[in-house]
Amino acid sequence: MGTLAVVLPDYISTKRNPAGGPDDTDLQVQAVVIAQPQDGLHHLRIAVAVLALEEVDVLAMNRFLDHAVTEGEEIDHAILREILERNRSALAGLRLSLDAPHFLMPEMNADEFEFAPEIPLETEQLVDLLRTRALLRAHEGAWDEAFESAIAILRLAQRLEGASRAVLTTTMMSVGYRADALETMRRLVAMAPLGDAQARRWAETLLPYRSDPAAWKRMWAVEYQQWKSLLGWIGERAAEESRTGSERLDEAEVTWEDLHALRRETERTLEVFAELTRAYQRASEGNCEALGEMRFPDTTTPAADGSIGSDLALEISAPDYRDFFLRRCAEDTALAATQTLIALRAFQHDHGGLPDALTELVPTYLAAIPTDAFRGEPIRYSKAERFVYSPGTSGLEQPVDGPLGAYEAFRDLRYPIEF
């Protein structure tokens, strides 16, 4: 007996966009037709197309930026100016993408699900250019301009997260860019002579850039539609195999009995995916501290009797995405930590030292102490050890059916005070 195993990858495209789902209100995906010049993705692709970074060693520049941003090493500002000047047009195109009224993801064909061409991979190089500009402006003492370059990275992350028909890879790309922006911003804070008014403005500017629960809920709806499309595509491909006599299934013929059983199993699998989607949508709306209490349905759905028809066994699996929720919580907590570091830097500038407690920052530097996303309570601070921190997943109940190591990776998150 042969085995037909279908493991859904992190990205699955769709060749049709069927309405409906486990809850028509929550999961219906609306297609919107937008003219290209109004579409931020259109401008983003143009920006990528005109990148002149092939004239620069990209890997060397990435190492250069990593050392400059994460370790605060001295950098050659002549190199930064050369890189920025060479890519002036690419940055102009990126600015157009951020200012465009819409950001629309295209629909893809189901047989193209092995690759996700929606957002060009070279977009990461545009983010590096913004980080480069932030460091250069900081070196020149133009602190607000440096801050605005880091904010532009957050704006890009926000646009990708909230894009129409955004898929999982798009959303997770936005989480990564948010991490780049906040890391760069913390480096700026370590360098900038912030006063109270400037610090208050910077901290308040960050407020709208937490992750958007509505965008994540919408994204899971799109994922469900793609699962639904792919399962239909599997049946169509199997039918084609049986008609053409292809040898793709290790020379095992797909009989009509197999096809009928396959359809039954894909329908049952879709029911499991619908239940999974509802669970992920509830998690999107809930607080991070509640994740440990959530129980998710089993994502592996073998046939009830272990076989399909007389010749094939079926097992269809969906990836376990719970660790992505933890990444989202970690970046929201990093944003709160960055706001706190901004206020601490301004307090130090005004008073010559750090406060004994974060409450001393309110209301001059902060309207309120930023919230630790993992706990739903004020973020913590140690003057003696010089860091802002969150217990993260420490003390939270890890789901017994959760991914191994996911909770461990987000314990005791610390953000050093480097000033």
Secondary structure, 3 states (H helix, E strand, C coil): CEEEEEECCCCCCCCCCCCCCCCHHHHCCCCCCCCHHHEHHHHHHHHHHCCCHHHCCHHHHHHHHHHHHHCCCCCCHHHHHHHHHHCHHHHHHHHHHHHCCECECCCCCHHHCCCCCCCCCCHHHHHHHHHHHHHHHHHCCCHHHHHHHHHHHHHHHHHHHCCECCCHHHHHHHHHHHHHHHHHHHHHHHHCCCCHHHHHHHHHHHHHHCCCHHHHHHHHHHHHHHHHHHHHHHHHHHHHHHHHCCCCCCCCCCCHHHHHHHHHHHHHHHHHHHHHHHHHHHHHHCCHHHHHHCCCCCCEEECCCCCECCCEEEEEECCCCHHHHHHHHHHHHHHHHHHHHHHHHHHHHHHCCCCCCHHHHCCCCCCCCCEECCCCEECEEECCCCEEEEEECCCCCCCCCCCCCCCHHHEEEEEECCC
